[in-house]
Amino acid sequence: MIFGSRKLRLRGVDRSVVTDGPMIADHASAEAYGHQGLRKLPRIRLGRLALYYRDLGKDYYVPYDYIDRSFVRISECQPDDSPAYYYYRVILVHDGKEFANLIINEEDVADRVLERLKEIRPEIAIGYVPGANEKPRFM
């Protein structure tokens, strides 16, 4: 087992790296949402201490009090000769800036992540708000 024995390294929003302790145990017992890649690894995990996600082969953690707002952005892909398909991005915002863009394939999974975030920390605002220099987007 060459690749299965790697030690989990969680990277924080403050660029710290955690390799053991309560954060690793919380990651292992966290609720899993969505999947990515051939190995079907969970895309997002919601634990007691933080939100965990995997992006470009690296694992990250975000304490809930760091997240100010979250929303789902819907992206449409229009292939040449096939019907359009959609994928959903869970966007996390801190201090007015988007810092995580997590692609999920199913709309209901993305919606459940937002609902669960609101349950875990009611202070997290849910929904898109345009920036001061940005025109509102209409669908």
N, CA, C and O atoms as CSV, one atom per row, in Angstrom:
chain,resi,resn,atom,element,x,y,z
A,1,MET,N,N,0.837,-1.167,0.000
A,1,MET,CA,C,0.000,0.000,0.000
A,1,MET,C,C,0.888,1.238,0.000
A,1,MET,O,O,1.240,1.750,1.062
A,2,ILE,N,N,1.238,1.704,-1.146
A,2,ILE,CA,C,2.183,2.810,-1.268
A,2,ILE,C,C,1.538,4.140,-0.911
A,2,ILE,O,O,2.103,4.911,-0.136
A,3,PHE,N,N,0.356,4.422,-1.469
A,3,PHE,CA,C,-0.234,5.744,-1.290
A,3,PHE,C,C,-1.199,5.827,-0.115
A,3,PHE,O,O,-1.513,6.934,0.323
A,4,GLY,N,N,-1.674,4.730,0.403
A,4,GLY,CA,C,-2.676,4.747,1.464
A,4,GLY,C,C,-2.143,5.042,2.840
A,4,GLY,O,O,-2.937,5.219,3.764
A,5,SER,N,N,-0.862,5.103,3.027
A,5,SER,CA,C,-0.297,5.256,4.362
A,5,SER,C,C,0.165,6.676,4.663
A,5,SER,O,O,0.927,6.882,5.608
A,6,ARG,N,N,-0.272,7.649,3.892
A,6,ARG,CA,C,0.170,9.018,4.145
A,6,ARG,C,C,-0.486,9.558,5.411
A,6,ARG,O,O,-1.616,9.200,5.745
A,7,LYS,N,N,0.230,10.409,6.096
A,7,LYS,CA,C,-0.273,11.014,7.311
A,7,LYS,C,C,-1.079,12.256,6.937
A,7,LYS,O,O,-0.647,13.052,6.104
A,8,LEU,N,N,-2.237,12.418,7.547
A,8,LEU,CA,C,-3.107,13.551,7.267
A,8,LEU,C,C,-2.463,14.849,7.734
A,8,LEU,O,O,-2.004,14.959,8.871
A,9,ARG,N,N,-2.437,15.829,6.837
A,9,ARG,CA,C,-1.925,17.175,7.150
A,9,ARG,C,C,-3.041,18.164,6.843
A,9,ARG,O,O,-3.446,18.318,5.691
A,10,LEU,N,N,-3.528,18.824,7.867
A,10,LEU,CA,C,-4.579,19.821,7.690
A,10,LEU,C,C,-3.959,21.210,7.691
A,10,LEU,O,O,-3.190,21.562,8.585
A,11,ARG,N,N,-4.303,21.990,6.678
A,11,ARG,CA,C,-3.807,23.358,6.571
A,11,ARG,C,C,-4.903,24.315,6.996
A,11,ARG,O,O,-6.057,24.179,6.590
A,12,GLY,N,N,-4.530,25.288,7.822
A,12,GLY,CA,C,-5.511,26.244,8.330
A,12,GLY,C,C,-5.524,27.537,7.541
A,12,GLY,O,O,-4.656,27.771,6.700
A,13,VAL,N,N,-6.512,28.378,7.816
A,13,VAL,CA,C,-6.614,29.668,7.139
A,13,VAL,C,C,-5.475,30.602,7.542
A,13,VAL,O,O,-5.181,31.566,6.836
A,14,ASP,N,N,-4.837,30.320,8.669
A,14,ASP,CA,C,-3.687,31.108,9.112
A,14,ASP,C,C,-2.364,30.495,8.653
A,14,ASP,O,O,-1.297,30.867,9.142
A,15,ARG,N,N,-2.440,29.560,7.716
A,15,ARG,CA,C,-1.296,28.854,7.120
A,15,ARG,C,C,-0.602,27.885,8.073
A,15,ARG,O,O,0.487,27.395,7.772
A,16,SER,N,N,-1.221,27.606,9.218
A,16,SER,CA,C,-0.659,26.614,10.135
A,16,SER,C,C,-0.954,25.217,9.593
A,16,SER,O,O,-1.876,25.030,8.799
A,17,VAL,N,N,-0.162,24.242,10.031
A,17,VAL,CA,C,-0.359,22.852,9.618
A,17,VAL,C,C,-0.537,22.004,10.872
A,17,VAL,O,O,0.251,22.095,11.814
A,18,VAL,N,N,-1.579,21.180,10.871
A,18,VAL,CA,C,-1.876,20.304,11.994
A,18,VAL,C,C,-1.721,18.867,11.517
A,18,VAL,O,O,-2.281,18.491,10.487
A,19,THR,N,N,-0.957,18.051,12.266
A,19,THR,CA,C,-0.776,16.641,11.895
A,19,THR,C,C,-1.235,15.674,12.988
A,19,THR,O,O,-1.289,14.467,12.753
A,20,ASP,N,N,-1.562,16.178,14.165
A,20,ASP,CA,C,-2.089,15.309,15.218
A,20,ASP,C,C,-2.883,16.151,16.212
A,20,ASP,O,O,-2.912,17.379,16.128
A,21,GLY,N,N,-3.522,15.466,17.150
A,21,GLY,CA,C,-4.291,16.164,18.166
A,21,GLY,C,C,-5.794,16.126,17.911
A,21,GLY,O,O,-6.274,15.334,17.100
A,22,PRO,N,N,-6.533,16.988,18.609
A,22,PRO,CA,C,-7.993,16.944,18.536
A,22,PRO,C,C,-8.552,17.296,17.153
A,22,PRO,O,O,-9.624,16.814,16.787
A,23,MET,N,N,-7.856,18.115,16.394
A,23,MET,CA,C,-8.333,18.491,15.062
A,23,MET,C,C,-8.361,17.273,14.128
A,23,MET,O,O,-9.297,17.119,13.343
A,24,ILE,N,N,-7.354,16.418,14.206
A,24,ILE,CA,C,-7.295,15.209,13.371
A,24,ILE,C,C,-8.397,14.232,13.776
A,24,ILE,O,O,-9.036,13.623,12.919
A,25,ALA,N,N,-8.617,14.084,15.073
A,25,ALA,CA,C,-9.687,13.201,15.548
A,25,ALA,C,C,-11.052,13.732,15.135
A,25,ALA,O,O,-11.933,12.958,14.761
A,26,ASP,N,N,-11.232,15.058,15.201
A,26,ASP,CA,C,-12.494,15.661,14.784
A,26,ASP,C,C,-12.722,15.458,13.290
A,26,ASP,O,O,-13.850,15.197,12.872
A,27,HIS,N,N,-11.677,15.572,12.481
A,27,HIS,CA,C,-11.773,15.352,11.039
A,27,HIS,C,C,-12.249,13.926,10.749
A,27,HIS,O,O,-13.088,13.711,9.874
A,28,ALA,N,N,-11.711,12.962,11.486
A,28,ALA,CA,C,-12.063,11.555,11.255
A,28,ALA,C,C,-13.519,11.261,11.597
A,28,ALA,O,O,-14.133,10.392,10.978
A,29,SER,N,N,-14.086,11.976,12.579
A,29,SER,CA,C,-15.463,11.701,13.005
A,29,SER,C,C,-16.480,12.687,12.420
A,29,SER,O,O,-17.658,12.632,12.772
A,30,ALA,N,N,-16.047,13.575,11.545
A,30,ALA,CA,C,-16.922,14.617,10.998
A,30,ALA,C,C,-17.914,14.054,9.985
A,30,ALA,O,O,-17.662,13.026,9.356
A,31,GLU,N,N,-19.058,14.749,9.835
A,31,GLU,CA,C,-20.078,14.377,8.847
A,31,GLU,C,C,-19.538,14.662,7.447
A,31,GLU,O,O,-18.994,15.739,7.206
A,32,ALA,N,N,-19.680,13.721,6.530
A,32,ALA,CA,C,-19.147,13.861,5.171
A,32,ALA,C,C,-20.265,14.278,4.205
A,32,ALA,O,O,-21.394,13.793,4.285
A,33,TYR,N,N,-19.912,15.201,3.283
A,33,TYR,CA,C,-20.846,15.698,2.271
A,33,TYR,C,C,-20.155,15.712,0.919
A,33,TYR,O,O,-18.994,16.106,0.812
A,34,GLY,N,N,-20.869,15.280,-0.113
A,34,GLY,CA,C,-20.334,15.294,-1.474
A,34,GLY,C,C,-19.184,14.317,-1.631
A,34,GLY,O,O,-18.817,13.613,-0.690
A,35,HIS,N,N,-18.618,14.281,-2.837
A,35,HIS,CA,C,-17.473,13.425,-3.102
A,35,HIS,C,C,-16.694,14.014,-4.258
A,35,HIS,O,O,-17.203,14.835,-5.021
A,36,GLN,N,N,-15.464,13.584,-4.372
A,36,GLN,CA,C,-14.631,14.037,-5.481
A,36,GLN,C,C,-13.652,12.957,-5.870
A,36,GLN,O,O,-13.271,12.121,-5.051
A,37,GLY,N,N,-13.252,12.978,-7.107
A,37,GLY,CA,C,-12.219,12.081,-7.590
A,37,GLY,C,C,-12.675,10.645,-7.730
A,37,GLY,O,O,-13.805,10.292,-7.393
A,38,LEU,N,N,-11.769,9.827,-8.235
A,38,LEU,CA,C,-12.066,8.420,-8.465
A,38,LEU,C,C,-12.242,7.640,-7.176
A,38,LEU,O,O,-12.977,6.654,-7.136
A,39,ARG,N,N,-11.565,8.085,-6.116
A,39,ARG,CA,C,-11.655,7.373,-4.843
A,39,ARG,C,C,-12.887,7.775,-4.042
A,39,ARG,O,O,-13.122,7.240,-2.959
A,40,LYS,N,N,-13.679,8.716,-4.566
A,40,LYS,CA,C,-14.919,9.158,-3.927
A,40,LYS,C,C,-14.688,9.668,-2.503
A,40,LYS,O,O,-15.454,9.360,-1.591
A,41,LEU,N,N,-13.622,10.450,-2.327
A,41,LEU,CA,C,-13.356,11.058,-1.028
A,41,LEU,C,C,-14.380,12.156,-0.751
A,41,LEU,O,O,-14.793,12.852,-1.679
A,42,PRO,N,N,-14.796,12.326,0.502
A,42,PRO,CA,C,-15.741,13.395,0.807
A,42,PRO,C,C,-15.153,14.764,0.456
A,42,PRO,O,O,-13.978,15.026,0.713
A,43,ARG,N,N,-15.961,15.613,-0.120
A,43,ARG,CA,C,-15.515,16.953,-0.510
A,43,ARG,C,C,-15.489,17.889,0.685
A,43,ARG,O,O,-14.550,18.668,0.853
A,44,ILE,N,N,-16.527,17.812,1.518
A,44,ILE,CA,C,-16.647,18.669,2.694
A,44,ILE,C,C,-16.967,17.795,3.894
A,44,ILE,O,O,-17.742,16.844,3.795
A,45,ARG,N,N,-16.369,18.125,5.017
A,45,ARG,CA,C,-16.688,17.463,6.282
A,45,ARG,C,C,-17.022,18.542,7.298
A,45,ARG,O,O,-16.354,19.574,7.365
A,46,LEU,N,N,-18.055,18.298,8.084
A,46,LEU,CA,C,-18.444,19.230,9.133
A,46,LEU,C,C,-18.270,18.547,10.476
A,46,LEU,O,O,-18.992,17.605,10.803
A,47,GLY,N,N,-17.307,19.026,11.253
A,47,GLY,CA,C,-17.013,18.442,12.553
A,47,GLY,C,C,-17.473,19.348,13.677
A,47,GLY,O,O,-18.160,20.341,13.439
A,48,ARG,N,N,-17.098,19.011,14.901
A,48,ARG,CA,C,-17.421,19.843,16.061
A,48,ARG,C,C,-16.579,21.115,16.066
A,48,ARG,O,O,-17.070,22.182,16.435
A,49,LEU,N,N,-15.302,21.006,15.656
A,49,LEU,CA,C,-14.367,22.117,15.766
A,49,LEU,C,C,-14.271,22.987,14.520
A,49,LEU,O,O,-14.003,24.185,14.617
A,50,ALA,N,N,-14.489,22.390,13.346
A,50,ALA,CA,C,-14.233,23.131,12.109
A,50,ALA,C,C,-14.921,22.480,10.917
A,50,ALA,O,O,-15.433,21.363,10.992
A,51,LEU,N,N,-14.911,23.226,9.813
A,51,LEU,CA,C,-15.291,22.704,8.505
A,51,LEU,C,C,-14.004,22.245,7.847
A,51,LEU,O,O,-13.003,22.962,7.872
A,52,TYR,N,N,-14.020,21.059,7.258
A,52,TYR,CA,C,-12.844,20.506,6.587
A,52,TYR,C,C,-13.176,20.328,5.119
A,52,TYR,O,O,-14.294,19.943,4.776
A,53,TYR,N,N,-12.218,20.602,4.252
A,53,TYR,CA,C,-12.437,20.355,2.829
A,53,TYR,C,C,-11.139,19.964,2.165
A,53,TYR,O,O,-10.048,20.226,2.673
A,54,ARG,N,N,-11.285,19.331,1.018
A,54,ARG,CA,C,-10.142,18.868,0.235
A,54,ARG,C,C,-10.157,19.622,-1.075
A,54,ARG,O,O,-11.186,19.679,-1.749
A,55,ASP,N,N,-9.013,20.208,-1.448
A,55,ASP,CA,C,-8.915,20.985,-2.673
A,55,ASP,C,C,-7.529,20.778,-3.273
A,55,ASP,O,O,-6.517,20.982,-2.602
A,56,LEU,N,N,-7.490,20.374,-4.533
A,56,LEU,CA,C,-6.235,20.149,-5.263
A,56,LEU,C,C,-5.275,19.245,-4.496
A,56,LEU,O,O,-4.074,19.509,-4.432
A,57,GLY,N,N,-5.814,18.182,-3.920
A,57,GLY,CA,C,-4.995,17.180,-3.246
A,57,GLY,C,C,-4.533,17.559,-1.856
A,57,GLY,O,O,-3.759,16.817,-1.251
A,58,LYS,N,N,-4.981,18.694,-1.326
A,58,LYS,CA,C,-4.590,19.116,0.025
A,58,LYS,C,C,-5.836,19.229,0.894
A,58,LYS,O,O,-6.925,19.544,0.414
A,59,ASP,N,N,-5.648,18.966,2.180
A,59,ASP,CA,C,-6.747,19.027,3.135
A,59,ASP,C,C,-6.649,20.312,3.947
A,59,ASP,O,O,-5.571,20.696,4.399
A,60,TYR,N,N,-7.788,20.968,4.124
A,60,TYR,CA,C,-7.845,22.241,4.832
A,60,TYR,C,C,-8.859,22.176,5.960
A,60,TYR,O,O,-9.787,21.368,5.927
A,61,TYR,N,N,-8.676,23.040,6.966
A,61,TYR,CA,C,-9.678,23.204,8.008
A,61,TYR,C,C,-9.968,24.693,8.179
A,61,TYR,O,O,-9.085,25.538,8.034
A,62,VAL,N,N,-11.232,24.990,8.490
A,62,VAL,CA,C,-11.670,26.367,8.707
A,62,VAL,C,C,-12.502,26.385,9.981
A,62,VAL,O,O,-13.576,25.785,10.018
A,63,PRO,N,N,-12.026,27.063,11.034
A,63,PRO,CA,C,-12.861,27.195,12.228
A,63,PRO,C,C,-14.163,27.910,11.873
A,63,PRO,O,O,-14.171,28.828,11.053
A,64,TYR,N,N,-15.245,27.489,12.485
A,64,TYR,CA,C,-16.550,28.051,12.136
A,64,TYR,C,C,-16.619,29.556,12.379
A,64,TYR,O,O,-17.306,30.264,11.644
A,65,ASP,N,N,-15.923,30.054,13.391
A,65,ASP,CA,C,-16.000,31.493,13.655
A,65,ASP,C,C,-15.268,32.334,12.601
A,65,ASP,O,O,-15.400,33.558,12.598
A,66,TYR,N,N,-14.507,31.707,11.719
A,66,TYR,CA,C,-13.837,32.419,10.622
A,66,TYR,C,C,-14.791,32.670,9.449
A,66,TYR,O,O,-14.576,33.590,8.659
A,67,ILE,N,N,-15.831,31.863,9.337
A,67,ILE,CA,C,-16.772,31.966,8.210
A,67,ILE,C,C,-17.829,33.021,8.541
A,67,ILE,O,O,-18.580,32.872,9.505
A,68,ASP,N,N,-17.883,34.091,7.737
A,68,ASP,CA,C,-18.888,35.140,7.933
A,68,ASP,C,C,-20.155,34.854,7.137
A,68,ASP,O,O,-21.258,35.119,7.613
A,69,ARG,N,N,-20.006,34.317,5.932
A,69,ARG,CA,C,-21.126,34.111,5.021
A,69,ARG,C,C,-20.851,32.884,4.172
A,69,ARG,O,O,-19.699,32.519,3.937
A,70,SER,N,N,-21.913,32.258,3.720
A,70,SER,CA,C,-21.799,31.133,2.803
A,70,SER,C,C,-22.994,31.158,1.862
A,70,SER,O,O,-24.094,31.559,2.243
A,71,PHE,N,N,-22.762,30.726,0.630
A,71,PHE,CA,C,-23.850,30.644,-0.341
A,71,PHE,C,C,-23.491,29.636,-1.410
A,71,PHE,O,O,-22.352,29.176,-1.485
A,72,VAL,N,N,-24.470,29.291,-2.244
A,72,VAL,CA,C,-24.266,28.351,-3.344
A,72,VAL,C,C,-24.313,29.124,-4.647
A,72,VAL,O,O,-25.263,29.865,-4.904
A,73,ARG,N,N,-23.300,28.955,-5.462
A,73,ARG,CA,C,-23.256,29.538,-6.804
A,73,ARG,C,C,-23.474,28.392,-7.788
A,73,ARG,O,O,-22.818,27.354,-7.696
A,74,ILE,N,N,-24.386,28.583,-8.718
A,74,ILE,CA,C,-24.706,27.552,-9.704
A,74,ILE,C,C,-23.947,27.864,-10.983
A,74,ILE,O,O,-24.008,28.983,-11.492
A,75,SER,N,N,-23.232,26.871,-11.500
A,75,SER,CA,C,-22.489,27.023,-12.751
A,75,SER,C,C,-23.081,26.094,-13.794
A,75,SER,O,O,-23.413,24.945,-13.503
A,76,GLU,N,N,-23.210,26.599,-15.006
A,76,GLU,CA,C,-23.786,25.823,-16.107
A,76,GLU,C,C,-22.698,25.501,-17.116
A,76,GLU,O,O,-21.907,26.368,-17.488
A,77,CYS,N,N,-22.662,24.268,-17.551
A,77,CYS,CA,C,-21.757,23.853,-18.624
A,77,CYS,C,C,-22.611,23.465,-19.823
A,77,CYS,O,O,-23.532,22.657,-19.702
A,78,GLN,N,N,-22.307,24.036,-20.964
A,78,GLN,CA,C,-23.079,23.795,-22.180
A,78,GLN,C,C,-22.187,23.081,-23.192
A,78,GLN,O,O,-21.480,23.741,-23.955
A,79,PRO,N,N,-22.205,21.741,-23.217
A,79,PRO,CA,C,-21.441,21.015,-24.230
A,79,PRO,C,C,-21.999,21.294,-25.633
A,79,PRO,O,O,-23.132,21.753,-25.780
A,80,ASP,N,N,-21.212,21.017,-26.629
A,80,ASP,CA,C,-21.608,21.313,-28.008
A,80,ASP,C,C,-22.894,20.623,-28.443
A,80,ASP,O,O,-23.804,21.275,-28.954
A,81,ASP,N,N,-22.977,19.326,-28.248
A,81,ASP,CA,C,-24.129,18.594,-28.761
A,81,ASP,C,C,-24.842,17.756,-27.692
A,81,ASP,O,O,-25.388,16.693,-27.985
A,82,SER,N,N,-24.827,18.243,-26.479
A,82,SER,CA,C,-25.490,17.554,-25.376
A,82,SER,C,C,-26.286,18.576,-24.566
A,82,SER,O,O,-26.054,19.779,-24.684
A,83,PRO,N,N,-27.205,18.110,-23.760
A,83,PRO,CA,C,-27.928,19.051,-22.900
A,83,PRO,C,C,-26.981,19.676,-21.874
A,83,PRO,O,O,-25.956,19.094,-21.516
A,84,ALA,N,N,-27.338,20.844,-21.421
A,84,ALA,CA,C,-26.537,21.525,-20.401
A,84,ALA,C,C,-26.562,20.730,-19.098
A,84,ALA,O,O,-27.537,20.038,-18.802
A,85,TYR,N,N,-25.499,20.833,-18.334
A,85,TYR,CA,C,-25.507,20.267,-16.994
A,85,TYR,C,C,-24.990,21.309,-16.030
A,85,TYR,O,O,-24.287,22.243,-16.417
A,86,TYR,N,N,-25.348,21.139,-14.766
A,86,TYR,CA,C,-25.059,22.136,-13.751
A,86,TYR,C,C,-24.216,21.521,-12.654
A,86,TYR,O,O,-24.322,20.332,-12.356
A,87,TYR,N,N,-23.383,22.346,-12.063
A,87,TYR,CA,C,-22.725,21.941,-10.842
A,87,TYR,C,C,-22.797,23.106,-9.870
A,87,TYR,O,O,-23.020,24.248,-10.272
A,88,TYR,N,N,-22.610,22.817,-8.609
A,88,TYR,CA,C,-22.908,23.764,-7.538
A,88,TYR,C,C,-21.639,24.025,-6.742
A,88,TYR,O,O,-20.897,23.103,-6.405
A,89,ARG,N,N,-21.409,25.283,-6.452
A,89,ARG,CA,C,-20.210,25.679,-5.709
A,89,ARG,C,C,-20.632,26.224,-4.348
A,89,ARG,O,O,-21.397,27.185,-4.273
A,90,VAL,N,N,-20.140,25.619,-3.282
A,90,VAL,CA,C,-20.347,26.162,-1.943
A,90,VAL,C,C,-19.233,27.187,-1.741
A,90,VAL,O,O,-18.051,26.843,-1.729
A,91,ILE,N,N,-19.628,28.447,-1.584
A,91,ILE,CA,C,-18.677,29.548,-1.442
A,91,ILE,C,C,-18.635,29.962,0.024
A,91,ILE,O,O,-19.677,30.165,0.648
A,92,LEU,N,N,-17.436,30.084,0.568
A,92,LEU,CA,C,-17.239,30.559,1.935
A,92,LEU,C,C,-16.618,31.946,1.875
A,92,LEU,O,O,-15.703,32.190,1.089
A,93,VAL,N,N,-17.118,32.857,2.711
A,93,VAL,CA,C,-16.687,34.251,2.689
A,93,VAL,C,C,-16.204,34.660,4.072
A,93,VAL,O,O,-16.831,34.338,5.081
A,94,HIS,N,N,-15.074,35.377,4.106
A,94,HIS,CA,C,-14.570,35.983,5.343
A,94,HIS,C,C,-14.167,37.415,5.036
A,94,HIS,O,O,-13.449,37.668,4.069
A,95,ASP,N,N,-14.623,38.341,5.847
A,95,ASP,CA,C,-14.254,39.749,5.719
A,95,ASP,C,C,-14.544,40.288,4.316
A,95,ASP,O,O,-13.769,41.075,3.773
A,96,GLY,N,N,-15.666,39.857,3.737
A,96,GLY,CA,C,-16.082,40.334,2.421
A,96,GLY,C,C,-15.389,39.692,1.241
A,96,GLY,O,O,-15.642,40.081,0.101
A,97,LYS,N,N,-14.507,38.704,1.480
A,97,LYS,CA,C,-13.769,38.058,0.392
A,97,LYS,C,C,-14.055,36.560,0.379
A,97,LYS,O,O,-14.083,35.905,1.420
A,98,GLU,N,N,-14.265,36.037,-0.826
A,98,GLU,CA,C,-14.470,34.601,-0.992
A,98,GLU,C,C,-13.127,33.897,-0.831
A,98,GLU,O,O,-12.171,34.220,-1.536
A,99,PHE,N,N,-13.046,32.941,0.089
A,99,PHE,CA,C,-11.779,32.246,0.305
A,99,PHE,C,C,-11.846,30.754,-0.016
A,99,PHE,O,O,-10.809,30.093,-0.061
A,100,ALA,N,N,-13.027,30.218,-0.238
A,100,ALA,CA,C,-13.145,28.809,-0.614
A,100,ALA,C,C,-14.276,28.666,-1.624
A,100,ALA,O,O,-15.340,29.268,-1.478
A,101,ASN,N,N,-14.026,27.861,-2.648
A,101,ASN,CA,C,-14.961,27.635,-3.746
A,101,ASN,C,C,-15.009,26.122,-3.952
A,101,ASN,O,O,-14.183,25.559,-4.670
A,102,LEU,N,N,-15.976,25.475,-3.322
A,102,LEU,CA,C,-16.004,24.019,-3.241
A,102,LEU,C,C,-17.069,23.445,-4.162
A,102,LEU,O,O,-18.263,23.619,-3.918
A,103,ILE,N,N,-16.647,22.769,-5.209
A,103,ILE,CA,C,-17.567,22.240,-6.214
A,103,ILE,C,C,-18.230,20.958,-5.704
A,103,ILE,O,O,-17.568,20.031,-5.237
A,104,ILE,N,N,-19.563,20.941,-5.811
A,104,ILE,CA,C,-20.379,19.793,-5.429
A,104,ILE,C,C,-21.251,19.455,-6.627
A,104,ILE,O,O,-21.742,20.364,-7.295
A,105,ASN,N,N,-21.458,18.188,-6.916
A,105,ASN,CA,C,-22.223,17.791,-8.094
A,105,ASN,C,C,-23.731,17.811,-7.889
A,105,ASN,O,O,-24.475,17.930,-8.863
A,106,GLU,N,N,-24.198,17.700,-6.662
A,106,GLU,CA,C,-25.631,17.611,-6.410
A,106,GLU,C,C,-26.123,18.843,-5.649
A,106,GLU,O,O,-25.519,19.259,-4.661
A,107,GLU,N,N,-27.228,19.417,-6.124
A,107,GLU,CA,C,-27.776,20.621,-5.505
A,107,GLU,C,C,-28.234,20.363,-4.073
A,107,GLU,O,O,-27.998,21.190,-3.192
A,108,ASP,N,N,-28.887,19.228,-3.830
A,108,ASP,CA,C,-29.392,18.951,-2.488
A,108,ASP,C,C,-28.260,18.820,-1.473
A,108,ASP,O,O,-28.436,19.186,-0.311
A,109,VAL,N,N,-27.112,18.310,-1.884
A,109,VAL,CA,C,-25.959,18.196,-0.980
A,109,VAL,C,C,-25.440,19.588,-0.627
A,109,VAL,O,O,-25.142,19.864,0.535
A,110,ALA,N,N,-25.334,20.459,-1.622
A,110,ALA,CA,C,-24.877,21.835,-1.372
A,110,ALA,C,C,-25.842,22.544,-0.423
A,110,ALA,O,O,-25.403,23.249,0.486
A,111,ASP,N,N,-27.126,22.369,-0.619
A,111,ASP,CA,C,-28.120,22.994,0.257
A,111,ASP,C,C,-28.044,22.452,1.683
A,111,ASP,O,O,-28.192,23.203,2.647
A,112,ARG,N,N,-27.812,21.138,1.810
A,112,ARG,CA,C,-27.682,20.547,3.160
A,112,ARG,C,C,-26.466,21.089,3.886
A,112,ARG,O,O,-26.511,21.280,5.101
A,113,VAL,N,N,-25.365,21.344,3.160
A,113,VAL,CA,C,-24.169,21.919,3.791
A,113,VAL,C,C,-24.506,23.288,4.372
A,113,VAL,O,O,-24.130,23.583,5.506
A,114,LEU,N,N,-25.211,24.132,3.609
A,114,LEU,CA,C,-25.586,25.457,4.106
A,114,LEU,C,C,-26.507,25.362,5.320
A,114,LEU,O,O,-26.333,26.094,6.294
A,115,GLU,N,N,-27.484,24.463,5.263
A,115,GLU,CA,C,-28.403,24.280,6.390
A,115,GLU,C,C,-27.656,23.846,7.643
A,115,GLU,O,O,-27.906,24.346,8.740
A,116,ARG,N,N,-26.741,22.912,7.458
A,116,ARG,CA,C,-25.983,22.394,8.609
A,116,ARG,C,C,-25.041,23.461,9.169
A,116,ARG,O,O,-24.867,23.552,10.384
A,117,LEU,N,N,-24.432,24.268,8.296
A,117,LEU,CA,C,-23.585,25.371,8.778
A,117,LEU,C,C,-24.387,26.323,9.658
A,117,LEU,O,O,-23.911,26.758,10.707
A,118,LYS,N,N,-25.597,26.643,9.232
A,118,LYS,CA,C,-26.470,27.542,9.991
A,118,LYS,C,C,-26.853,26.930,11.334
A,118,LYS,O,O,-26.979,27.646,12.327
A,119,GLU,N,N,-27.041,25.607,11.371
A,119,GLU,CA,C,-27.349,24.931,12.633
A,119,GLU,C,C,-26.156,24.955,13.574
A,119,GLU,O,O,-26.306,25.197,14.772
A,120,ILE,N,N,-24.980,24.706,13.033
A,120,ILE,CA,C,-23.767,24.644,13.851
A,120,ILE,C,C,-23.419,26.017,14.417
A,120,ILE,O,O,-23.094,26.146,15.597
A,121,ARG,N,N,-23.491,27.043,13.566
A,121,ARG,CA,C,-23.147,28.408,13.988
A,121,ARG,C,C,-24.157,29.378,13.385
A,121,ARG,O,O,-23.996,29.793,12.237
A,122,PRO,N,N,-25.197,29.749,14.137
A,122,PRO,CA,C,-26.256,30.615,13.609
A,122,PRO,C,C,-25.761,31.985,13.130
A,122,PRO,O,O,-26.459,32.646,12.361
A,123,GLU,N,N,-24.592,32.421,13.560
A,123,GLU,CA,C,-24.060,33.727,13.156
A,123,GLU,C,C,-23.623,33.760,11.695
A,123,GLU,O,O,-23.443,34.842,11.137
A,124,ILE,N,N,-23.449,32.603,11.067
A,124,ILE,CA,C,-23.045,32.560,9.659
A,124,ILE,C,C,-24.230,32.994,8.801
A,124,ILE,O,O,-25.298,32.382,8.843
A,125,ALA,N,N,-24.026,34.061,8.021
A,125,ALA,CA,C,-25.077,34.538,7.113
A,125,ALA,C,C,-25.117,33.622,5.894
A,125,ALA,O,O,-24.079,33.173,5.407
A,126,ILE,N,N,-26.307,33.354,5.416
A,126,ILE,CA,C,-26.486,32.488,4.253
A,126,ILE,C,C,-27.064,33.332,3.123
A,126,ILE,O,O,-28.064,34.028,3.305
A,127,GLY,N,N,-26.425,33.265,1.950
A,127,GLY,CA,C,-26.924,33.979,0.786
A,127,GLY,C,C,-25.878,34.896,0.189
A,127,GLY,O,O,-24.957,35.342,0.872
A,128,TYR,N,N,-26.033,35.171,-1.097
A,128,TYR,CA,C,-25.108,36.014,-1.845
A,128,TYR,C,C,-25.412,37.489,-1.599
A,128,TYR,O,O,-26.573,37.899,-1.583
A,129,VAL,N,N,-24.352,38.287,-1.405
A,129,VAL,CA,C,-24.459,39.740,-1.287
A,129,VAL,C,C,-23.404,40.339,-2.199
A,129,VAL,O,O,-22.219,40.047,-2.039
A,130,PRO,N,N,-23.814,41.188,-3.173
A,130,PRO,CA,C,-22.801,41.788,-4.058
A,130,PRO,C,C,-21.903,42.751,-3.299
A,130,PRO,O,O,-22.334,43.391,-2.339
A,131,GLY,N,N,-20.640,42.852,-3.739
A,131,GLY,CA,C,-19.690,43.764,-3.141
A,131,GLY,C,C,-20.038,45.213,-3.460
A,131,GLY,O,O,-20.933,45.471,-4.265
A,132,ALA,N,N,-19.340,46.159,-2.836
A,132,ALA,CA,C,-19.622,47.583,-3.013
A,132,ALA,C,C,-19.412,48.035,-4.457
A,132,ALA,O,O,-20.170,48.871,-4.950
A,133,ASN,N,N,-18.410,47.508,-5.138
A,133,ASN,CA,C,-18.101,47.915,-6.513
A,133,ASN,C,C,-18.651,46.951,-7.556
A,133,ASN,O,O,-18.244,46.993,-8.717
A,134,GLU,N,N,-19.564,46.091,-7.154
A,134,GLU,CA,C,-20.058,45.043,-8.042
A,134,GLU,C,C,-21.532,45.264,-8.350
A,134,GLU,O,O,-22.322,45.583,-7.462
A,135,LYS,N,N,-21.888,45.091,-9.600
A,135,LYS,CA,C,-23.290,45.175,-9.984
A,135,LYS,C,C,-23.968,43.867,-9.607
A,135,LYS,O,O,-23.365,42.800,-9.725
A,136,PRO,N,N,-25.223,43.939,-9.151
A,136,PRO,CA,C,-25.934,42.705,-8.809
A,136,PRO,C,C,-26.088,41.808,-10.025
A,136,PRO,O,O,-26.295,42.300,-11.135
A,137,ARG,N,N,-25.991,40.507,-9.832
A,137,ARG,CA,C,-26.156,39.525,-10.904
A,137,ARG,C,C,-27.606,39.063,-10.941
A,137,ARG,O,O,-28.199,38.768,-9.904
A,138,PHE,N,N,-28.161,39.004,-12.119
A,138,PHE,CA,C,-29.521,38.501,-12.265
A,138,PHE,C,C,-29.473,37.265,-13.145
A,138,PHE,O,O,-28.700,37.195,-14.100
A,139,MET,N,N,-30.310,36.293,-12.811
A,139,MET,CA,C,-30.328,35.046,-13.569
A,139,MET,C,C,-31.389,35.107,-14.622
A,139,MET,O,O,-31.568,34.149,-15.374
